[in-house]
Amino acid sequence: MNLRWILSGFPTAAATVLASSPAWAARDDQNLGAGTAAIAVIMLLAAVVYELPAIIAFMRGHPNRWLILVLCTALAGTGVVWLGCLVWAFMAVHISKEPSGSNGGESGLNLAANDVQKVLIENPLGLAQLQSPLSPSDPVDKLERLKRLFDDGAIDRAQFERLRALIIGG
């Protein structure tokens, strides 16, 4: 609303009303609006590029996605950390939830993920494995233990005969 013709006789009041009227404010906002919108778009694009490693990590379901987000937010301004986070976001091993599913091909870290062969771990130092003095798998040891239980009175004659038959029979 233009109030010039209403306040033409009062120059000071007219200037005050005109400066605070929506018509004058809109004229200034039109010039600032395009610049503000451009700056907002540029800042939004910069924020997306700045957080790009974290966005990629979250989209790929990276196991360390929260750490990548923290590093990108706090330290990515150096450039080196940003590049490291970007590489790290792409290096997650994909393991399919289905037993017959693909684990993402045969390249990079997926070579280790697709290696489903059982590995034999040998005793490199040749250390003897410790065995208990009374191995329950040895029938002679079992019979000796059973005889001691019978002699100590822990079991009666019927239990002794039944357990001895089980040990001897197999």
C-alpha positions as CSV (number, residue, x, y, z in Angstrom):
1,M,0.0,0.0,0.0
2,N,1.5,3.3,-1.1
3,L,0.8,6.1,1.4
4,R,2.5,9.0,-0.4
5,W,-0.7,10.9,-1.3
6,I,-2.0,10.5,2.3
7,L,1.0,11.9,4.0
8,S,2.1,14.5,1.4
9,G,1.8,17.4,3.8
10,F,4.0,15.8,6.5
11,P,7.5,15.1,5.1
12,T,8.9,13.6,8.3
13,A,5.9,11.4,8.9
14,A,5.8,10.4,5.3
15,A,9.4,9.3,5.3
16,T,8.8,7.2,8.5
17,V,5.6,5.6,7.1
18,L,7.2,4.9,3.7
19,A,10.3,3.3,5.1
20,S,8.3,1.0,7.3
21,S,5.5,0.3,4.8
22,P,5.3,-3.2,3.2
23,A,5.7,-1.7,-0.3
24,W,9.2,-0.4,0.4
25,A,10.2,-3.5,2.4
26,A,9.1,-5.6,-0.5
27,R,11.2,-3.6,-2.9
28,D,14.3,-4.3,-0.8
29,D,13.4,-7.9,-0.2
30,Q,13.1,-8.6,-3.9
31,N,16.7,-7.6,-4.4
32,L,17.8,-9.6,-1.4
33,G,15.5,-12.5,-2.1
34,A,17.3,-13.7,-5.2
35,G,20.7,-13.4,-3.5
36,T,19.5,-15.1,-0.3
37,A,18.0,-18.0,-2.3
38,A,21.2,-18.4,-4.3
39,I,23.3,-18.4,-1.1
40,A,20.9,-20.9,0.5
41,V,21.1,-23.3,-2.5
42,I,24.9,-23.0,-2.5
43,M,25.1,-23.7,1.2
44,L,22.8,-26.7,0.9
45,L,24.9,-28.1,-1.9
46,A,28.1,-27.5,0.1
47,A,26.6,-29.3,3.1
48,V,25.6,-32.3,1.0
49,V,29.1,-32.5,-0.5
50,Y,30.6,-32.0,2.9
51,E,28.6,-34.9,4.4
52,L,28.8,-37.0,1.2
53,P,30.9,-39.8,2.8
54,A,28.4,-40.1,5.7
55,I,25.5,-40.2,3.3
56,I,27.1,-42.9,1.2
57,A,28.0,-44.9,4.4
58,F,24.4,-44.7,5.6
59,M,22.9,-45.7,2.2
60,R,25.3,-48.7,2.0
61,G,24.7,-49.8,5.6
62,H,28.4,-49.5,6.5
63,P,29.1,-51.0,9.9
64,N,31.0,-47.8,11.0
65,R,28.6,-45.3,9.5
66,W,28.2,-43.3,12.8
67,L,31.9,-42.9,13.1
68,I,32.1,-41.7,9.5
69,L,29.4,-39.2,10.2
70,V,31.2,-37.8,13.3
71,L,34.5,-37.6,11.4
72,C,32.9,-35.9,8.4
73,T,31.1,-33.4,10.6
74,A,34.0,-32.6,12.9
75,L,37.1,-32.9,10.7
76,A,36.2,-33.1,7.1
77,G,37.2,-29.5,6.5
78,T,40.8,-30.5,6.2
79,G,40.1,-32.4,3.0
80,V,42.3,-35.3,3.9
81,V,39.8,-36.6,6.5
82,W,37.0,-36.1,4.0
83,L,38.8,-38.1,1.3
84,G,39.7,-40.8,3.8
85,C,36.0,-41.0,4.9
86,L,34.9,-41.2,1.3
87,V,37.2,-44.1,0.6
88,W,36.2,-45.8,3.9
89,A,32.5,-45.4,3.1
90,F,33.0,-47.3,-0.1
91,M,35.1,-50.1,1.4
92,A,32.5,-51.9,3.5
93,V,32.3,-55.7,2.9
94,H,28.8,-56.6,1.8
95,I,27.6,-60.0,3.2
96,S,24.3,-61.2,2.0
97,K,21.8,-62.4,4.6
98,E,20.7,-65.3,2.3
99,P,23.0,-68.3,2.4
100,S,22.9,-68.6,-1.4
101,G,23.1,-64.9,-2.0
102,S,26.0,-63.0,-3.6
103,N,28.4,-61.2,-1.3
104,G,29.1,-58.5,-3.9
105,G,31.5,-60.1,-6.3
106,E,35.1,-61.2,-6.3
107,S,37.0,-58.0,-5.9
108,G,38.5,-55.9,-3.1
109,L,37.6,-56.8,0.4
110,N,34.9,-59.2,-0.8
111,L,37.5,-61.7,-1.6
112,A,38.0,-62.3,2.1
113,A,34.2,-62.3,2.7
114,N,33.6,-64.9,0.0
115,D,36.3,-67.2,1.3
116,V,34.1,-69.8,3.0
117,Q,36.7,-72.6,3.2
118,K,37.4,-73.9,6.7
119,V,41.0,-73.3,7.7
120,L,43.0,-75.8,9.6
121,I,44.8,-74.2,12.5
122,E,47.8,-76.3,13.5
123,N,49.8,-76.1,16.6
124,P,52.7,-74.0,15.4
125,L,54.9,-74.4,18.5
126,G,54.2,-78.1,18.8
127,L,52.8,-77.8,22.3
128,A,51.3,-80.9,23.8
129,Q,47.6,-80.6,24.4
130,L,46.7,-80.9,28.1
131,Q,44.6,-84.0,28.9
132,S,43.0,-84.6,32.2
133,P,44.6,-87.5,34.2
134,L,41.3,-89.3,34.2
135,S,40.0,-89.1,30.7
136,P,36.3,-90.0,30.6
137,S,36.7,-91.5,27.2
138,D,39.1,-94.2,28.4
139,P,37.2,-97.4,29.5
140,V,40.0,-98.5,31.9
141,D,39.9,-95.1,33.7
142,K,36.2,-95.3,33.9
143,L,36.3,-98.8,35.5
144,E,38.9,-97.6,38.0
145,R,36.8,-94.6,39.0
146,L,33.7,-96.9,39.3
147,K,35.6,-99.3,41.5
148,R,36.7,-96.5,43.8
149,L,33.1,-95.2,44.1
150,F,32.0,-98.7,45.0
151,D,34.9,-99.2,47.5
152,D,34.1,-95.8,49.1
153,G,30.4,-96.8,49.5
154,A,29.1,-94.0,47.2
155,I,27.3,-96.6,45.1
156,D,25.8,-100.0,45.9
157,R,26.4,-103.4,44.3
158,A,23.5,-103.1,41.8
159,Q,24.6,-99.7,40.6
160,F,28.1,-100.9,40.3
161,E,27.1,-103.9,38.2
162,R,24.8,-101.9,35.9
163,L,27.4,-99.1,35.3
164,R,30.2,-101.7,34.7
165,A,28.0,-103.4,32.1
166,L,27.5,-100.1,30.4
167,I,31.2,-99.3,30.3
168,I,32.2,-102.7,29.1
169,G,29.4,-103.0,26.6
170,G,30.3,-99.8,25.0
